[in-house]
Amino acid sequence: MANALALEEIDAFYGDSHVLHGVSFRLGEGRLLGLLGRNGAGKSTSINVTVGLLPPRRGAVSVYGRAVTGRTPEAIAALGVALVPQGRRVFRSLTVRENLAVAGRKPEGGPPMWTLDSVSELFPRLRERGRQIAGSLSGGEQQMLAIGRALMSNPRVLLMDEPSEGLAPQIVAEVMATIRRLKAQGLSIVLVEQNAKLVFDVADVVVLNSGRVVVEGSATDLVRGGLDLRQHLGIY
C-alpha cells in the first residue's frame, strides 16, 4: 500500500521546549489514521509540522512520496493536503457560501471532485444557510462548514484536529458518519481525537505520549491484543 503521508523521525521544538522526539508514523492511501494522546502529548504539533506551520529540526515529511519538509504551508496545500483546524476557525464575517468559495482549488490532472454543489450535497444544511454569516451558525454547523471548506481545496490528504470538540452527541455522530463516507470515497484522513472510542471504531491508531509514539497498529489488532488505553490516555 502506498503511503499518502509519512513522518520520519521528527524532532520539533517550540523555542527551547522539545515537543516531538523522533516521531514516525504513516498514513496509507485511502486509510483513516487516528492520532490519540493526552493533552500536550504532541498531536497538534504533529499536525503543525505536517502542514508546514512548524519546521522540524530533524526528520522528514513526505506526501505521496514527495518530500515536503521545510516547504511553506501554501506549497504543501498545493500538493493536496488540507486541514480542518481545532476550534473550526471559520471566517466569521463571511457568508457560508463565501467561506466555501474562497477555499476552492482545482486538483492536478482532472476535474474537481468537490465543488459548491457537491459540498452542499454532503452537508444540506450548508446549502440552506448559504447566505448566512458564518459567525451566526451553531457549533455543529460551523464544524460542517470547516470540513466543507477543507474539501473545497480537493485534497488527497485531509487532517482533522479534534472535530468532535464541543459538539452535542448527535452532531458528533453526524460528523463521524461524514468521515466514514469520505474514507469510503478513497480520501486519506488523519483524525486527531480526544474521544478514543470514536477513533477505535473506524481507524488505524497511533498513540503519542510526551511527544513519542508509544502505540501503533490497526484498531482491530490493538483491541484484540487487549490494549489498555488508561495507561496512555489517562482514562479511568
Residue, then its C-alpha position, 0 to 999 in steps of 0.5 A: m500500500a502506498n503511503a499518502l503521508a509519512l513522518e520520519e523521525i521528527d524532532a520539533f521544538y517550540g523555542d527551547s521546549h522539545v515537543l516531538h522526539g523522533v516521531s514516525f508514523r504513516l498514513g496509507e492511501g485511502r486509510l483513516l489514521g487516528l492520532l490519540g494522546r493526552n493533552g500536550a502529548g504532541k498531536s497538534t504539533s504533529i499536525n503543525v509540522t505536517v502542514g508546514l506551520l512548524p519546521p522540524r529540526r530533524g526528520a522528514v515529511s513526505v506526501y505521496g512520496r514527495a518530500v515536503t519538509g521545510r516547504t511553506p504551508e501554501a506549497i504543501a496545500a498545493l500538493g493536496v493536503a488540507l486541514v480542518p483546524q481545532g476550534r473550526r476557525v471559520f471566517r466569521s464575517l463571511t457568508v457560508r457560501e463565501n467561506l466555501a468559495v474562497a477555499g476552492r482549488k482545482p486538483e492536478g490532472g482532472p476535474p474537481m471532485w468537490t465543488l459548491d454543489s457537491v459540498s452542499e450535497l454532503f452537508p444540506r444544511l450548508r446549502e440552506r444557510g448559504r447566505q448566512i454569516a458564518g459567525s451566526l451558525s451553531g457549533g455543529e454547523q460551523q464544524m460542517l462548514a470547516i470540513g466543507r471548506a477543507l474539501m473545497s481545496n480537493p485534497r488527497v490528504l485531509l487532517m482533522d484536529e479534534p472535530s468532535e470538540g464541543l459538539a452535542p452527541q448527535i452532531v458528533a455522530e453526524v460528523m463521524a458518519t461524514i468521515r466514514r463516507l469520505k474514507a469510503q470515497g478513497l480520501s486519506i484522513v488523519l483524525v486527531e481525537q480526544n474521544a478514543k472510542l470514536v477513533f477505535d471504531v473506524a481507524d488505524v491508531v497511533v498513540l503519542n505520549s510526551g511527544r513519542v509514539v508509544v502505540e501503533g497498529s490497526a484498531t482491530d489488532l490493538v483491541r484484540g491484543g487487549l490494549d489498555l488505553r488508561q495507561h496512555l490516555g489517562i482514562y479511568 
